[in-house]
Structure formats: C-alpha cells, structure tokens
Amino acid sequence: MRKVQRFLCYFISAVLVAMVGGAITWIMTKPVSITVEFVDQLKTPLFPNQTYTRTLLRGYSITPPERTGYRLAAASKSKLQGRFSIQHRNIVLQYEPVGGATPLSQVNHAKYVGATFEVMNSKPDRDWQADPKQWNGGIDRLRIITSNDGIKWHTVNTNYPNLTVRDPSIIKYKDVWYICYTNGLLKTSDFQHWQQINWPLKKDTYSHQWAPEFFKDNDNKYHIVMSNELKTSQYDTAFQSYISDFNPETGSIKSDWHRVTGPDLPDNMIDSHIDYHDGQYYLWFKDENRKELKLATSNNYQSGYKIKETKIQPNNVLSYEGQFTLPRADNEVRLYIDVYIKETAMYKGVHYIDSSNNLQTWSDLKPIQADFLVRHFSIWQNIN
C-alpha cells in the first residue's frame, strides 16, 4: 500500500512539474506586444502607430521617427527601452515643436497658407496611399502648410487639435483664422490654441454633408458652399451643392442652406469650389456619376450656372476631385486637384495644372511638394 502511495506521489509530482514547466515555457514563448503612439503636446498623432511583438522578458528598443520642426520631449526618452510584459501595453511618446519662429510668424511670413489633413493610419507606398475613410476607419488630422510659390510647401510645426478633420477650408478675418471642415468649424488667433465653434448640422434633412468651403461674393460677404446628400431613400445617393451665409464677426453659420441651381448641373456633384473674378462666379465641381471635373459660370452665386468648356481631358485610369483654384494673370488659374485611381481608394496626393488661353489650354499634371502626402486642401493668400 505504501509503495502505491509513494508511486502516486511521484507520479502526481512529475505531472505537476511537467504542467508548471509547460506553462512557464508557454508564457516565455508566447508572443506579446506593445503599441507605440507618437503625438504632439495636444495628443494629436504625428506618425502612424507602431506595434512591436516579441516573447516575454525580451527587451525592446524604440527608434523614434524624426519630423522637421519637432523633437522628442525629454520625459519620453526614458520610455524608449524596456522589457515586454504579459499584458499588451500602449506607450505614448510625446513630441514638442522647436524652432525660433512661432506658428503665427511662420504663417504671417508666407505668401500662401494652406489647410489640409494627414491620414495617420495608412502609410504611403511609392507615392500612393490607401484611404481608410472608405472603410470608415480613417484617422485624419489637421495640418497647416505654407508656401511662397504654391508648389513647395512646408508644415507649420505646432500642436494641432486632436480632432477628426477632413477637407478643410481656411480664411483670415482681422486677427482670427477660421477653418471649416466636414462636420466642424474651428478658429484660432495663434495656431497654438484652437476653439471649436458650434456647427448647426441639419442631420434630419441631410444624410451626409461634405467638404465645406468659404467663398466671398462680389460684395465681399462670406458664404459657405458644401455638398449635401438629401435623405431620399435607403439606396439613393445624390449629392448637390448648397450655400449658407457665414458671419466672420461672430463665427456663426446661418445654416439656411439653399441649393445651387443651373440648367446644366448634374444630379450628383461633390467638392464644390466657388471663386469670383471678372464679374463672374466660377463653380468647379466633380460630376460624381461621370467621375469628371466640371466648371460652370454664372453672374449669381446661387443660381443660373451654365457649363463652361475647359478642355481638361478625362483620364481613363485616374479620377480628379477636391479642386481648388488660385488666380493667375489675365484671368487664368492654377487648378489644384486630388488624384485617385478610379473606383478605388488609392490616392496619389495633390497635383496642379496651370491654365492659359481663357481656360482652354492646360499644362501637364504635376505633384506639389511637401513632407507628407497632402490631401484635399484650400489656400489663403496673404496680402503683404
């Protein structure tokens, strides 16, 4: 009997040792990970997150990416090395702006100021970038860029608001800068402190509201033009352009949206952009059904638009949208456009073409230059 008991004790001990050893081996060889976030002082992402995966008790060493105008904050340097633990961890590395010029000085000393956004959860690959917004997963953050020639752009190094910002439009009124964007409105006086302003969306009327843009009429009054999708049926998708008044003294939107009309306008148009010169309103838009850029003109910003031929040739592979114009001499323009592969979410950044011969002749398509892949943007021209 004692032999049996002794045997059972040895057997149970051996099993327990094997189980404990197996558990320890499993724990030691089980992949564990950390996710590293790279943010500014307002916790706004500056780079896509990085995930490191190793086995338990292995050491990690993080090489922080570099960005012109920023440096890693001293308090974050102690987080660059350590050991993995059983639980997944998030590590936040904070950056701070550096340089002699303040953000406001960077903006005021530039000829052109652009408002755009950067996609933070999709890395460009050979100048192409997937757009996660197409799958409702985009992490889009505001960026302010400056230029003196409209081609080479530099990012303003500051702390940006940690908000989803897409398709922004920018203006300056007295000492205040306003930025409207899809579903939002911001103002700032120094590009360091940001204030959200109530945006009175009519969600009961419109199922989607896209890409608002400021524009001035011939009386120097401000308005906003935006693409709104009416709630008609579950399967209908038809965007139209609508206009409402904007009061820069109070930063308020009237939210009394009226549809832009004209005999030649299509029944599905997005990314409307209006400018006024030579006694005419120029309405640039994308015909979403035909995937083509169009231009219509009128002497009234609200109605009477007729299509004007531009001879911008459609492309069998690429799709253009997010258009914005800068005036040039003799009523010619520089036209900025977003470039996509048709029927995909693959994006190649903002490009430009210059017009001549009364908008009938266009230069070759060329990309702008920046330190990230610039998306749908607008430009304010400083008058010095």
C-alpha positions in Angstrom: 0.0 0.0 0.0 2.8 2.4 0.9 4.5 1.6 -2.4 1.3 2.5 -4.3 1.0 5.7 -2.3 4.7 6.5 -2.9 4.2 5.9 -6.7 1.1 8.1 -6.8 3.0 10.9 -5.1 5.9 10.6 -7.5 3.5 10.5 -10.4 1.5 13.5 -9.3 4.7 15.4 -8.6 6.0 14.6 -12.0 2.8 15.7 -13.7 2.7 18.9 -11.7 6.3 19.7 -12.6 5.6 19.0 -16.3 2.5 21.2 -16.2 4.3 24.0 -14.4 7.2 23.7 -16.8 4.9 23.6 -19.8 3.1 26.7 -18.5 6.3 28.5 -18.0 7.5 27.6 -21.4 4.2 28.7 -22.9 4.4 32.0 -21.1 8.0 32.6 -22.0 7.5 31.8 -25.7 4.0 33.4 -26.1 4.2 36.5 -28.4 3.5 39.7 -26.5 3.3 43.2 -27.9 3.4 46.9 -27.3 1.8 49.7 -29.4 3.7 53.0 -29.6 1.9 56.2 -30.2 3.8 59.3 -31.4 1.9 62.5 -30.5 2.3 66.3 -30.1 1.6 68.1 -26.8 -2.2 68.1 -27.5 -2.0 64.3 -28.0 -2.6 64.7 -31.8 -0.8 61.9 -33.8 2.3 62.9 -35.7 3.1 59.5 -37.1 1.2 56.2 -37.6 1.3 53.9 -34.5 3.9 51.2 -34.5 3.4 47.7 -32.9 6.4 45.7 -31.6 5.9 41.9 -31.0 8.4 39.7 -29.1 8.4 37.0 -26.5 8.1 37.6 -22.7 11.1 39.2 -20.9 12.8 40.1 -24.2 14.0 43.7 -24.3 12.7 46.3 -26.7 14.3 49.4 -28.1 12.2 52.1 -29.9 13.8 54.3 -32.6 11.5 57.4 -32.6 10.8 58.7 -36.1 12.0 62.2 -36.9 9.9 65.1 -38.2 11.2 68.5 -39.2 10.3 71.2 -36.6 9.7 68.7 -33.7 11.8 66.9 -31.2 11.1 64.1 -28.7 10.2 65.6 -25.3 12.7 64.8 -22.5 10.1 63.0 -20.4 9.5 60.5 -23.2 13.2 59.4 -23.7 13.0 57.1 -20.7 10.3 55.1 -22.5 12.5 54.1 -25.4 13.8 51.0 -23.8 12.3 48.3 -21.6 11.1 44.7 -21.4 7.9 43.1 -22.6 5.3 42.0 -20.1 2.4 39.6 -20.2 -0.2 42.3 -20.8 -0.3 44.3 -24.0 0.9 47.8 -23.3 0.5 51.2 -25.0 3.4 53.6 -24.9 2.9 57.2 -25.7 5.9 59.2 -27.0 5.3 63.0 -26.9 7.0 65.5 -29.3 7.3 69.2 -28.9 7.6 71.9 -31.6 11.0 73.5 -31.9 12.5 76.4 -33.9 12.8 80.2 -33.5 9.7 81.3 -35.3 6.3 80.9 -33.7 3.5 79.2 -35.6 1.8 82.6 -36.2 5.1 84.0 -37.5 5.5 81.1 -39.9 2.0 81.7 -41.3 2.3 85.5 -41.5 5.6 85.5 -43.4 4.4 83.1 -46.1 2.6 84.1 -49.3 0.3 81.2 -49.2 -1.3 79.4 -46.2 -2.9 76.0 -46.8 -5.2 74.0 -44.6 -5.1 70.2 -45.3 -5.2 66.9 -43.4 -2.9 63.9 -43.0 -4.1 60.3 -42.7 -2.4 58.8 -39.7 -3.3 55.1 -40.0 -2.1 54.5 -43.6 1.5 54.7 -44.7 2.2 55.9 -48.3 3.8 53.2 -50.5 5.7 54.6 -53.5 3.8 57.8 -53.5 0.4 56.1 -53.2 -1.7 55.9 -50.1 -4.8 53.9 -49.3 -7.7 55.9 -47.9 -9.1 54.2 -44.8 -12.0 56.6 -44.7 -13.5 54.4 -47.5 -13.9 51.7 -44.8 -15.0 54.1 -42.0 -11.6 53.8 -40.4 -9.7 57.0 -41.2 -7.7 58.8 -38.6 -7.5 62.3 -40.2 -5.8 65.2 -38.5 -5.4 68.9 -39.4 -2.2 70.2 -40.9 -1.3 73.8 -41.8 1.2 74.3 -44.6 2.9 77.4 -46.1 4.5 78.2 -49.4 5.8 81.2 -51.4 5.3 79.7 -54.8 2.3 77.4 -54.4 4.4 74.3 -55.3 6.8 73.7 -52.4 5.0 73.5 -49.1 6.3 73.4 -45.5 4.4 72.1 -42.5 3.8 74.6 -39.7 5.4 73.0 -36.6 2.8 73.4 -33.8 0.5 71.4 -31.6 -2.6 70.6 -33.6 -6.2 69.9 -32.3 -6.8 66.2 -31.7 -9.9 66.2 -33.8 -11.1 64.4 -36.9 -10.6 67.0 -39.7 -11.1 66.3 -43.3 -11.3 68.6 -46.4 -10.6 71.8 -44.5 -11.1 75.4 -45.9 -9.3 78.4 -44.3 -9.8 82.1 -44.2 -8.4 85.1 -42.2 -10.7 87.8 -40.9 -8.9 90.6 -39.0 -6.7 88.7 -36.5 -8.8 85.5 -36.5 -8.3 82.4 -38.7 -11.3 80.2 -39.4 -11.1 76.6 -40.6 -14.3 74.8 -41.6 -14.2 71.1 -42.5 -16.5 68.2 -42.9 -18.8 68.3 -39.8 -16.9 71.1 -38.0 -15.6 74.6 -37.6 -12.5 75.9 -35.8 -11.0 79.3 -35.0 -7.5 80.3 -33.8 -5.6 83.5 -33.4 -2.1 82.0 -33.0 -2.2 78.4 -34.4 -1.5 77.1 -30.9 -4.8 77.5 -29.2 -7.9 76.1 -31.0 -11.5 76.7 -30.4 -14.4 74.6 -31.7 -17.4 76.5 -32.9 -20.9 75.0 -32.9 -21.8 73.8 -36.4 -25.6 73.6 -36.8 -25.8 70.5 -39.0 -29.3 69.5 -40.3 -28.9 65.8 -39.7 -32.7 65.4 -40.0 -32.5 66.7 -43.6 -29.2 65.6 -45.0 -27.7 62.1 -44.5 -24.2 63.4 -45.3 -22.5 66.8 -45.5 -19.1 67.0 -47.2 -16.2 69.4 -47.8 -17.5 72.9 -46.9 -15.6 75.8 -48.4 -15.6 79.5 -47.7 -16.0 82.0 -50.5 -16.7 85.7 -51.0 -19.3 87.3 -53.2 -18.9 90.5 -55.1 -20.0 92.5 -52.1 -17.1 90.9 -50.0 -19.6 88.9 -47.9 -18.6 85.4 -46.8 -20.6 82.3 -47.5 -20.0 78.5 -47.3 -20.7 76.1 -50.2 -21.0 72.4 -49.3 -22.0 69.1 -50.8 -25.1 67.7 -49.0 -26.8 64.4 -49.6 -30.5 64.5 -49.2 -32.3 61.8 -47.3 -34.4 60.4 -50.1 -34.3 56.6 -49.9 -32.0 53.9 -48.5 -30.4 53.2 -51.9 -30.3 56.7 -53.4 -27.1 58.6 -53.4 -27.3 62.1 -54.9 -25.1 65.0 -53.6 -25.9 68.6 -54.5 -24.2 71.9 -53.7 -25.8 74.1 -51.1 -24.9 77.6 -49.8 -25.4 79.3 -46.5 -24.1 82.6 -45.1 -21.2 82.9 -42.7 -20.6 85.8 -40.3 -16.9 86.2 -39.6 -17.5 88.8 -36.9 -19.3 86.2 -34.7 -18.0 83.0 -36.3 -21.6 81.8 -36.9 -23.2 79.9 -39.8 -26.7 80.9 -40.6 -27.5 77.2 -41.6 -30.2 78.3 -44.0 -28.9 76.1 -46.8 -30.1 76.8 -50.4 -29.4 74.6 -53.3 -27.1 75.8 -56.1 -29.0 75.6 -59.4 -28.4 75.8 -63.1 -29.8 74.2 -66.3 -26.6 72.2 -66.9 -25.8 71.0 -63.4 -25.7 67.2 -62.9 -27.8 65.4 -60.3 -24.7 64.1 -58.3 -21.9 66.7 -57.7 -19.3 66.9 -54.9 -16.4 69.0 -53.7 -17.8 72.3 -55.0 -15.4 75.3 -55.1 -16.6 78.8 -55.9 -14.5 81.9 -56.8 -15.4 85.3 -58.2 -13.5 87.4 -60.7 -14.1 89.4 -63.8 -17.8 89.8 -62.9 -18.5 86.0 -62.9 -18.8 83.2 -60.4 -16.8 80.1 -61.3 -18.2 76.9 -59.8 -15.8 74.0 -60.0 -17.1 70.6 -59.0 -16.8 66.8 -59.6 -19.5 65.1 -61.6 -19.6 62.0 -59.3 -21.5 59.9 -61.8 -19.2 60.5 -64.7 -16.1 60.9 -62.5 -15.1 64.1 -64.3 -14.2 67.7 -63.3 -16.6 70.3 -64.4 -16.8 74.1 -64.5 -20.0 76.2 -64.6 -20.3 80.0 -64.5 -22.9 82.5 -63.5 -23.4 86.1 -62.6 -25.3 85.0 -59.4 -23.6 82.7 -56.9 -26.8 80.9 -56.1 -28.3 80.1 -59.5 -28.1 80.3 -63.3 -24.9 78.2 -63.7 -24.1 77.0 -67.2 -21.3 74.6 -68.0 -18.2 76.2 -69.5 -15.9 74.0 -71.6 -12.4 73.8 -70.2 -10.8 71.1 -72.3 -9.5 69.3 -69.3 -9.3 65.8 -70.7 -10.9 62.9 -68.7 -8.5 60.2 -67.7 -9.3 56.5 -68.2 -7.3 55.5 -65.1 -7.3 58.5 -62.8 -10.1 60.3 -61.1 -9.8 64.0 -60.1 -11.6 65.8 -57.2 -11.1 68.2 -54.3 -10.4 71.0 -56.7 -9.2 74.5 -55.6 -8.1 77.4 -57.8 -5.5 80.2 -57.3 -5.9 83.2 -59.6 -3.1 84.0 -62.1 -2.6 86.8 -64.6 -5.2 87.6 -67.3 -8.0 85.6 -65.5 -6.1 82.4 -65.7 -5.8 80.0 -62.8 -3.7 77.3 -61.2 -6.0 74.4 -60.5 -5.2 72.0 -57.7 -6.8 68.6 -57.7 -6.7 65.3 -55.7 -5.7 62.3 -57.8 -7.2 58.9 -57.3 -7.2 55.6 -59.2 -10.8 55.3 -60.5 -13.1 53.1 -58.4 -10.5 52.5 -55.7 -9.4 54.2 -52.5 -5.8 54.6 -53.7 -4.7 58.2 -53.6 -1.6 59.9 -55.1 -1.7 63.4 -53.4 -2.5 66.9 -54.6 -1.4 67.8 -58.1 -1.8 71.0 -60.1 -2.2 72.3 -63.7 -2.0 75.9 -65.0 -4.4 77.3 -67.5 -3.9 79.6 -70.5 -5.9 80.8 -73.4 -9.0 81.6 -71.3 -9.0 78.2 -69.5 -8.8 76.3 -72.8 -5.2 75.1 -72.6 -3.7 73.4 -69.6 -0.1 72.4 -68.5 0.9 68.9 -67.7 -0.2 67.5 -64.4 2.5 67.8 -61.7 2.6 67.0 -58.0 3.1 69.6 -55.3 6.0 69.0 -52.9 5.5 68.6 -49.1 6.9 66.5 -46.3 3.7 64.3 -46.2 1.1 63.3 -48.7 -1.2 66.3 -48.9 -4.9 65.7 -49.3 -7.9 67.9 -50.3 -6.8 71.4 -49.3 -7.6 75.1 -49.6 -5.3 78.1 -49.7 -5.4 81.6 -48.2 -3.2 84.2 -49.9 -1.6 86.7 -47.6 -1.5 90.3 -48.8 1.6 92.0 -47.5 
